[in-house]
Amino acid sequence: MQNLYKEIKINILKKDYSYALQQCDIGLLISEEDELYFLKAYILAERSDDLNDIEESIEVYK
């Protein structure tokens, strides 16, 4: 599990949220540890910020 946490955190730093989210989901199938839920919530929050930025950019472009 430590390698999984390390990979998730590396992908968060790379801002590869989709892959990090997949890794969290796989980890939660194996073990429902609190840290995985925390990481998943963090990824979803970061990703939603990116999606809001994209939507704002599209509106400005129009």
Backbone hydrogen bonds, N-H to C=O, Kabsch-Sander energy under -0.5 kcal/mol:
donor,donor_aa,acceptor,acceptor_aa,energy
5,Y,1,M,-2.5
6,K,2,Q,-2.3
7,E,3,N,-2.5
8,I,4,L,-2.6
9,K,5,Y,-2.6
10,I,6,K,-2.3
11,N,7,E,-2.5
12,I,8,I,-2.0
13,L,9,K,-2.1
14,K,10,I,-1.9
15,K,12,I,-1.2
16,D,11,N,-2.9
17,Y,15,K,-1.3
20,A,16,D,-2.1
21,L,17,Y,-2.5
22,Q,18,S,-1.9
23,Q,19,Y,-2.3
24,C,20,A,-2.0
25,D,21,L,-2.3
26,I,22,Q,-2.3
27,G,23,Q,-2.5
28,L,24,C,-2.5
29,L,25,D,-1.2
30,I,26,I,-1.2
31,S,27,G,-3.1
33,E,31,S,-1.5
36,L,33,E,-0.6
37,Y,33,E,-1.4
38,F,34,D,-2.4
39,L,35,E,-2.7
40,K,36,L,-2.5
41,A,37,Y,-2.4
42,Y,38,F,-2.4
43,I,39,L,-2.6
44,L,40,K,-2.6
45,A,41,A,-2.1
46,E,42,Y,-2.6
47,R,43,I,-3.0
48,S,44,L,-2.2
49,D,45,A,-1.6
50,D,46,E,-1.8
51,L,47,R,-2.4
52,N,48,S,-2.3
53,D,49,D,-2.2
54,I,50,D,-2.3
55,E,51,L,-2.5
56,E,52,N,-2.5
57,S,53,D,-2.3
58,I,54,I,-2.3
59,E,55,E,-2.2
60,V,56,E,-2.3
61,Y,57,S,-2.3
62,K,58,I,-2.1
